């Protein structure tokens, strides 16, 4: 029982952190769903999808918040993101190289317990926050679509994560 309480508290605290970052772009931000990515024996991150009134619509502003449960280099996060975009069908290597370079500039190294949140605004640009501090913006709606589809597309490599994130949105 105490473990469930601590997990609920951790999720609540992470949402408070995210709420400050996303409230600029999302009216009445509320969680849509939550998930934990586990690979083999390792917990990778806890993810939370946030949308207006907790109702996800990919055509409206939303946020995806990841609280890391392991340490990762920013370059590794960018590289893995590109790999996932390729798996979903992105074949334009020139764009992928450009996006990798931008992500490499924006994504910091993260340590266990730290948070990286991506927010899509009404113009479909992506704003990234690290522990509630803005670290960069990528002003390319096509990037936003491909990047967030890593988690939210039907072609995701992690369909269970998608189902949990979209939880009440379905």
C-alpha positions in Angstrom: 0.0 0.0 0.0 2.8 2.4 0.9 4.5 1.8 -2.5 1.2 2.7 -4.4 1.0 5.9 -2.3 4.6 6.9 -3.1 4.0 6.1 -6.9 0.9 8.2 -6.9 2.7 11.0 -5.1 5.6 10.9 -7.6 3.1 11.1 -10.5 1.3 14.0 -8.9 4.6 15.9 -8.2 5.7 15.4 -11.8 2.4 16.8 -13.1 2.8 19.9 -11.0 6.3 20.4 -12.5 4.9 19.9 -16.0 1.9 22.1 -15.4 4.1 25.2 -15.1 5.8 24.4 -18.4 2.7 23.5 -20.4 0.3 26.1 -19.0 1.7 28.7 -21.4 0.5 26.6 -24.4 -2.4 24.5 -23.0 -5.5 25.8 -21.4 -6.5 23.8 -18.3 -3.8 21.1 -18.8 -4.8 17.8 -17.3 -3.3 14.3 -17.7 -4.8 12.0 -20.4 -2.9 8.9 -19.5 0.3 7.6 -18.0 2.7 4.7 -18.8 6.1 3.3 -17.8 8.5 2.1 -20.5 10.3 -1.0 -19.4 12.9 -2.8 -21.5 13.8 -6.2 -20.3 14.8 -5.7 -16.7 15.2 -1.9 -16.8 12.7 0.9 -16.1 13.5 3.6 -18.7 11.0 6.4 -18.0 7.5 7.3 -16.8 5.5 9.1 -19.5 2.5 11.3 -19.1 0.3 12.8 -21.9 -1.2 16.1 -21.0 -4.0 17.9 -23.0 -6.7 20.6 -22.4 -9.2 19.2 -19.9 -7.5 15.8 -20.2 -8.9 15.3 -23.7 -6.3 14.5 -26.4 -6.8 15.9 -29.9 -3.6 15.8 -32.1 -4.8 18.9 -33.8 -4.7 20.9 -30.5 -1.9 21.7 -28.2 -0.7 18.9 -26.0 2.4 17.8 -24.0 4.3 14.6 -23.4 6.3 14.5 -20.2 9.0 11.9 -19.6 10.5 11.4 -16.2 13.6 9.4 -16.7 14.4 6.4 -14.4 18.0 6.0 -15.8 20.7 8.3 -17.0 20.9 9.1 -20.7 23.0 11.4 -22.9 21.1 13.9 -24.9 22.8 12.6 -28.1 21.4 9.1 -27.3 17.9 10.5 -26.9 18.2 12.3 -30.2 19.6 9.2 -31.9 16.9 6.9 -30.6 14.2 9.4 -31.7 15.6 9.3 -35.2 15.6 5.5 -35.2 12.0 5.5 -34.1 11.0 7.9 -36.8 12.6 5.7 -39.4 10.7 2.7 -38.0 7.5 4.6 -38.5 8.3 5.2 -42.2 10.2 8.5 -42.4 12.7 8.0 -45.2 13.9 11.6 -45.9 17.5 11.3 -44.7 18.1 15.0 -45.2 15.3 15.9 -42.9 16.3 13.3 -40.4 19.8 14.7 -40.3 18.5 18.2 -39.8 16.2 17.1 -37.0 18.9 15.1 -35.3 21.1 18.1 -35.3 18.3 20.3 -33.8 17.5 17.6 -31.2 21.1 17.3 -30.3 21.2 21.0 -29.6 18.0 20.9 -27.5 18.1 17.7 -25.5 20.3 17.8 -22.4 21.9 14.8 -20.7 19.4 13.5 -18.2 19.9 11.8 -14.9 17.5 9.5 -13.0 14.6 11.4 -11.7 14.9 14.3 -14.1 12.1 15.4 -16.5 12.0 16.3 -20.2 8.7 17.6 -21.5 7.8 18.3 -25.1 4.9 20.7 -25.8 3.2 21.1 -29.2 1.6 24.5 -29.5 -1.3 25.7 -31.6 1.0 26.2 -34.6 2.4 22.6 -34.2 5.8 23.8 -33.1 7.6 21.8 -30.4 8.9 23.4 -27.2 11.1 21.4 -24.9 11.5 21.8 -21.1 14.1 20.2 -18.9 13.1 20.1 -15.2 10.6 23.0 -16.0 13.2 25.2 -17.7 12.8 25.8 -21.4 15.7 24.4 -23.3 14.6 25.0 -26.9 12.0 25.1 -29.6 11.9 23.3 -33.0 9.6 25.3 -35.3 8.7 22.6 -37.8 5.2 21.1 -37.7 6.4 18.1 -39.7 9.0 17.4 -37.0 6.4 17.7 -34.3 4.2 15.1 -36.1 7.0 12.6 -36.6 8.5 13.1 -33.2 5.4 12.7 -31.1 4.1 9.9 -33.3 7.0 7.9 -31.7 4.5 7.5 -28.8 1.1 8.4 -30.2 0.9 6.8 -33.7 -0.7 3.5 -34.4 2.7 2.6 -35.9 4.5 3.1 -32.6 7.0 0.4 -31.6 5.4 0.4 -28.1 1.6 0.0 -28.6 1.0 -0.7 -25.0 2.5 2.6 -24.0 0.3 4.3 -26.6 -2.8 2.7 -25.2 -1.9 3.7 -21.7 -1.1 7.3 -22.7 -4.3 7.7 -24.7 -6.2 6.1 -21.8 -9.3 8.2 -21.5 -8.9 9.8 -24.9 -10.1 6.7 -26.7 
